């Protein structure tokens, strides 16, 4: 294993080991502060982070507003307060060591306001901002105004080129690094484009080399690239070190920090990780963002798969092959489907999937009455956690709506991520994970139920394993 040399970032040298920022309440001040204290780069997720009451208990994010817009304002306030709380906590823990970053999602509701609010409220404590899930053109302007470096998350050289030409060249001096997040290996939301096949993963090396070439063409030879997604141990990535085609590089770890003593995820989640086997993580497209994402293939995802499978096209009048009348809804109004689809629908309804929900694509999805009520209630209770949501049809623009019918084939992502992070049932919630998560059960480092501290994990990573 080649020597893992420190890398200079800002005004200090740090280990080229970065803790990935994992959404709602999963990368908190405790884990990020410990990672920085060990000499690396810790990341606080500023996506609806937790804040605490006077007794140190987590403040539940309960919404009282009568309208989506009112609840959206509550959500933004929760996010800013939680982000500031966790950054201050991480800063205290790191003891002046390492670097401290925050992570935001550009497509989250109120992203710019949350970012500005956290940077204002934790002034001088944040060293950098990572941001993905969309094309964050204004990231460079906001970060530079606050005097912090920025780290866009992209999945191709083409995406970075667009960001650089349109915006980042104006604030190039504050570009701290470019995160290449492999769309086939990373957990959470993935940046697969329409031209890429989700079932045909590509080798990250040529994609990363292409990114470096693009960066060098605009004078960014000195700026590190950050390899994210699928990184388990550095011994497998040794050929990326001291490689002129790759240049200065940092490795981001998203999955392994889940199983540490400082990780805030519930114990049942930690207990489940070593039980995963190859193939347990599914790349799917059920997210209300419209992006692909990777999560454990549990009952939650299987129920969503079932909705999509129990789906037929319909028309409001007889047309083409849609000749068979089918009564749906409380009033039994007729829609027209193919005779074959009518037989399928009747079989589903006889099996208890009695309610037909309309989608934006002129199809019907069949679910139980209980599930239909749950979907409707979740849509009604929308708090605008995304800039645009296909599940509820919320949009944070002036209209407050995408202009499309709400899509029952998706789900409320805020609800499920808050629930699983705070002790909700694993199988009934979205359980994000990288595709290498099965390796917890194969790596001897974790044998006999060993759960390391963050410092022990960072020390282990430096050995190559």
Secondary structure as UniProt FT lines:
FT   STRAND          7..9
FT   TURN            10..11
FT   STRAND          12..14
FT   STRAND          17..19
FT   HELIX           23..26
FT   HELIX           29..37
FT   TURN            38..39
FT   STRAND          41..45
FT   TURN            54..55
FT   HELIX           68..94
FT   TURN            95..96
FT   STRAND          99..105
FT   TURN            106..107
FT   TURN            109..110
FT   HELIX           111..121
FT   TURN            122..125
FT   STRAND          128..132
FT   TURN            137..138
FT   HELIX           139..145
FT   TURN            146..147
FT   STRAND          149..154
FT   HELIX           157..166
FT   HELIX           168..174
FT   STRAND          177..181
FT   TURN            183..185
FT   STRAND          188..190
FT   TURN            194..195
FT   TURN            198..199
FT   HELIX           204..217
FT   TURN            218..219
FT   TURN            221..222
FT   STRAND          224..228
FT   HELIX           234..240
FT   TURN            241..242
FT   TURN            244..246
FT   STRAND          249..253
FT   HELIX           256..258
FT   HELIX           267..273
FT   TURN            274..275
FT   TURN            278..279
FT   STRAND          281..284
FT   TURN            288..289
FT   STRAND          292..296
FT   HELIX           299..309
FT   STRAND          311..313
FT   TURN            320..321
FT   STRAND          324..328
FT   TURN            329..332
FT   STRAND          333..337
FT   HELIX           339..350
FT   TURN            351..352
FT   STRAND          355..358
FT   TURN            360..361
FT   STRAND          363..367
FT   HELIX           369..380
FT   TURN            390..392
FT   TURN            398..399
FT   TURN            408..409
FT   HELIX           413..421
FT   TURN            422..423
FT   HELIX           426..428
FT   TURN            435..436
FT   HELIX           437..441
FT   HELIX           444..449
FT   HELIX           454..462
FT   TURN            463..464
//
